[in-house]
Amino acid sequence: MKNSLETKLGVFVAITLIAAWAIVETLGSMDLFGHGYRVAAQFETVQDLKPGDRVKMAGVEIGRVDKIELTTNKVTVTMKLRQGAIVKTSSKASIRFAGLMGQNFVALDFGSPNDNSLAVNGTQLDSVEQTDLNAIMTKLDNAAGGIQNITKNFAGDEIKHMFGALDDVMTTKKEIIKNTLDNIEGISAQIRAGKGTVGRLIYEDTLYANALVTVTNVQDTLASAKTVVDSAQLVVADARAGKGTIGKLLTDETLYNSATASMTNLNQILLKVNQGDGTIGKLINDQEFYKNAKLSLQKLDKAADSLEDTGPMSVISLMANQFGL
């Protein structure tokens, strides 16, 4: 019996200690069971944040809020982080809430990927202000009030007046609206029947076939043009390599040298002709030869004129006399 009572008492004490530890952990008293380091951040408002609230990174709890203090135009929040929690000096703190009815908590981001410096005890982190939930609810309330005012403006006589005006338009323009609808129906019927330009474009394959033939011809033309270009490239390549007549004309210096020599010789001949050297030069430049040739032609012309009045023997004698024979 004694042992049973002691056993029950021991179990009760153990359960009490476990419950006390759970309560303390829930309230955020982490100093009882481990060491860590403290960092701080300043905010414009803490939004009902209180000591003991959680500090999370990527949704994982890494510490608790240690204390909250008012400073000059700011609120300083000191956070107790667990030993081994890796926080960079470029990490930023923001206050968030876990649902509409949940507790607020401090969220820390991972910081800059290029930052290799880690936060230590007493590090001051930058902060990001979050929109106040109360401000959001106020804006929603104002928006709801605006919507209510709009519905009031369209209520009663105003709605009746608006639809009354629309009814008047429908009544006065009834015949025009009916004719317009009939025309639209007739046009759509003709299109469905394949009539008219639009109907033929939609229901006939002629345009498609012509377009297909055109595209095919264009493709064939492009293929032929590509073949011509390829052939031209081959001809140019052969010419550059000195192949064929054109290649030899372009690359063989023998032809160039021969042409140069021929031009030199021709230039010398023309120079001699211009100076009156040689037979051709004398024919062109000697005035005496020109005079003799002119005189001979005149004598020949006189002889031809006298042939009409003389016989054959007289012609011979006359020609002999004319030429001094």
C-alpha angles and dihedrals in degrees: 000000000000092000090048092053092048090049092052091046091051092049090049092051091049092050090048092052092048091049091047091051091049091050092048091048091049092051090051102250097147097152091082093067110029150006127251143147135263131236129177140208134185125229138183089229133000096210097224092317111158138185112282095036115132128265112212138185116198088344094306118118112238101162150336137259107265103187143341121218135181114234132171105315090329141080115230115211116196115201128198109215126195120257108267096025105138112220123165124220088240092058114118127216125218133174115236138167129231099228130320093293098031130103123268118250139182115250121202121196126214094256127220116340090223093053113100098170115106127213116252134188109310097017114154111221127201117249137217118212116227126207112268113248090222090055090051092051090048091053091048090050091050091048091051090050091051092051090049091052091050092052089050091054091055095045130105120346095008093061090044091050092049094050090041090059090048090050090052091053092049090049098047095042096039096116094046092048090048092051091047092051091047091052091049090049092049093049092049090049091053091048091050088050091053094246126143128018096297093046093050092047090054103039106026124078095209095095090046092049092048091048090049091051091048092050090048091051091048090051091049090048091050090049091051091047089051090051091050091048091049090050091048090050090052091050091050091047091051091047091051089049090053095248123146129004095301091046092052091046090052100041108023111093092196092077090047092051091047092049090048092051092047092051090049091052092046090050091052092049092050089048091054091046090051090050092051097249120148130008097300091045092053092045090054101037106027109095092191091063089050091052093048092048090050092049092049091052091051092052090048090051091052091049091052091051093053093050091077093067102039138065127245095272093046089050091055092047092047093050089050091052093046092054093042096250 
